[in-house]
Every structure is written in C-alpha cells, then in structure tokens.
Amino acid sequence: MALRPGGGPSLRLLGSAGAFGALQGGIVASRPVKGVRTLLAANLSSTEGSFPYDDPVRFPPVVSRREGSDRTSRNLYGRVEGESGKWFASFWWAYTDRGVPGPSNAPPVPARQEDHSFRIWAGSRVPIFAGRIHFAIMASQGRLRYRHPDPSVSSDSKTSILDMAVNGYRVVSGAWLADFGIRAGFDRTELRGGTHQIRSLAFLSAAGTGEQWSLNPGITAEFNSTSGTSITRLIPRFSARIKPARRLPVALKGSVSRVFRVPTFNERFWIPGGNPNLRPEEGWSADMGMSAWTGNGEFSARADVTAHWSRLKDKVVWIPGLVGGSIQVWRPQNVGLVAGRGFESSVDIEFSPTDRFSVGARLIHAYSRVEDRTDESTRSYGKQIRYVPEHVFKSILSMRYSAVGLELLSSITGRRYVTSDESRYLGGYHILSARMHAALRMSPAIIRLVGSIENVTDKPYEHIGFYPMPGRHARFSIVYEIGRKDK
C-alpha cells in the first residue's frame, strides 16, 4: 500500500455501493505525535457477485445468475515515519474469503478460498557524500485455505518470507549518477510437503543526462537456490533517449536487456494449479521508439510509438484446466521457445482555454504477436500463445468544468485463441464505460462524489471461455476529507 502520513492531522472517510450487492467502507486517519508522523487505515468490502448472464448451454436460451462469485475482504494498515521520512515502519493485515466459481457450462460447486496475510516492513535512509543509502527489511506470513467437495483437491498451506535490502546512489559528476544495491531473501512454504528458497542479487547501474541525451547502462547478478538446486545469472541492460535537434520536438528512445526470471512459489507449488517442474524463463528483449510533442498555453499534444521484440526460452504460460470436474484452474507450463514482436502507439491531446474548463483525449493501440517457436513438426508452431489478444484499442475522452468532470472510456479487445493451433477462438468485444466526479468544498472539508456506469451497452462478453462478465451496472462512492490539501 502507498499510503503515507502527512504533516498535519487529517481524516478521510470512504463509502461506496454498487450493483450485485457491492458495498465498501473505509477510513484513513493521520496525525503527527511529538515529531513522529502516524497513519492508520482500515477497509471493509463485500459483494454477492450474482450478476445475470445469458446461459450458453440451455436451450432455448435463458438468463441465469452467476453463483459462487461472492467475496468479503478486510484490510488494516499502519505506518509511522520520522522527520522528513528518514525512517519508517509499517504493517499490513489482510483477510479475504471468496467463492471460486466454475465455468458456466458446468453445475455450480461450493468451492471456497480463504486468504490470511500479515506483513511488517521498516527502513531508513542515511546521507553519504553526494548521495544517499537506503536500508529496508520485510517479513510476511500468509496462509491459504482452499475448500472443495473433493477432499483430494482441498488444501491448507502457509508461506513465510524474509527480505533485506540495501541500495543507494551517488553523484559521480555533473552528468552522471550511480545506483547500487544488494538484496537477499529467504522463503519457506508448506505447500507440497514443504520447501524453501534462498534469493540474492546485486546490481550496479548508471544514469547519465545531457541537454539532448540520457543513457542508462546497468548489470545485475542474480542467485537463486531452491531445495538444493542453484542457478546464477548475469543480466545486462542498456537504454537511451536522444533528442536529435535542440529545437525539434522529437525524441528517439530504445533499450535492450537480458531477461531472466525464476518461477515464483505460487507458480510452482500452489494447490490447485501449481507446477513444481517449472524451469526459469530467460532470453532477450529490445524496443525502439519515438516521441513527438507540441503545444502552447491552451493546447498540447503528444504522440508516442514503440516497437518491441523478444525471444524467450522456457517462457511460463498459464493455461486453463479443470479440477474436481467443474472448477477451472489456471496451470503454468513452460513453452520451449516463444518469439514476440509488436508495437504500441498512443496520442494525447488536451485543450484548456481557461483554468476552469478543459477537454482531452487519449488514444492507445497495442499490437502483440507472441508465437510458439518450439517445434516445427507440431501444429502449434508459429501460432499465437493462447489467450493473448493480437490487438487492443483503448480511448479516454474527458471533460472538466470547475470541480466537475466526465470521462468516457472505451476498450476494444481482439480475438483470443483458446487452442494452441489457432483452430478455436473467443471473439473480440467492445466495452464502453462512463464516469462522473465532483468535488464539493464545505470548509474545512471536501466531499468527493463519483458515479460510474460500466459496460454501458450491456455487451455480453467473456475474458475466458465460459466465464461470463457482468453486463451494464452502476457504482457510486462518496469520500469525506478533512485536513488534507486538495490535489
């Protein structure tokens, strides 16, 4: 959580309600005590999740309600800080109880999952000559209980994590800054009979900045040992940004990096769904792009385009499957060789003729072709990885007058293949949402009102096959703030 206490007393109260039994309430209180800043926050939320959907199995078609999608969450967070944030200590407790719904083409099963977690962390910073060093330590413990009518699928597990880190920076010259750090951690889980993991890394990087350029070289040495199996890798990286001409509002950018990632405990040992035989994924990635901008006091515009490329060995890909006959669980597996390419482009425009009125637009398009290149003799060779859309379009249109704002959000997701040979796919969908917000000043407090309508056109769609998403629904929230400056 990113909440930090302010310099004076403050109070923030939140309440919201929405369709399908969604309710939320929260409080954030902050106050300095004898030079120490303190903050305490609590949040409660629940939802029934029983939204209606068109049943794809029954004939003639009927409208059914989603079962097993209820959820209850509780969070408690606290933080204390010294003067100017020179030291801090925090804790976070969280509890979630939720149903685990199955696919809509199978009978509902009363499967449930309970998550308990507690985390504490602390740190401090020490100034050094022309720089600063940060020290941090974190410990957490989590417990997961999964209950299913089939006892062989149910599980009860506990995971403990300890992390320590030291990092800092030092100004080397007028143009260059050096970053450095080390990190070490120990993880222990009771999943699948119990196992442990030792992690450590050390990094060194530099940031150079000139009037028309910036360079960022770096290297990381990473070590991982899991139940006696060890692996070490050096991971170099480099990025650059260059402005070809001082008066030309155009910049070129690019980066190249080695990729190395050890599968997480959840990916390997989660029950149900984990794969203890996963191998680390590694390879290379690179990107190159251009930015251009223009504007004056009232109007501004910016355009960005970036092409990217990657080639990864043993990439971890999540594939849906069934357990217990009617619960769909995502299982990770290695794909021998995956080649990715694509581009992302965006355009941002804003017009503000007065301080009280503005209109803006943001348009985004992403194309991503991620192919299995493992074995030429298989039907999946050269085909898109399952559930990865090739095209995604997003747009945000906004208007603000004084303290009232309106946003229209549009998202278009292209087809996603559900088989590795691209023989079957889920069709694309277009979702439109609208949001309105207002701020009312009632000195010394501010009341913020937010209302939204999601899926305005009531479009039936599925992210994953036979897992329907909600149709048109509304949500409203109110926030009361006192002692906090408006931003």
JORA-V979355 format. One record per helix or strand. SS is the DSSP state (~ for helix, > for strand). FROM is the first residue (numbers start at 1). LEN is the number of residues. Records with the same first field share a line. If there is no record, write none. Layout:
BEGIN
SS->FROM-LEN ; FROM-LEN
END
This chain:
BEGIN
>->10-9 ; 22-12 ; 36-12 ; 52-3 ; 63-3 ; 71-11 ; 87-13 ; 112-17 ; 131-17 ; 155-17 ; 176-14 ; 195-15 ; 213-14 ; 229-14 ; 250-12 ; 281-15 ; 299-25 ; 327-25 ; 357-16 ; 384-1 ; 391-11 ; 404-10 ; 416-2 ; 425-2 ; 429-14 ; 445-10 ; 462-3 ; 467-2 ; 473-10
~->83-3 ; 191-3 ; 265-5
END
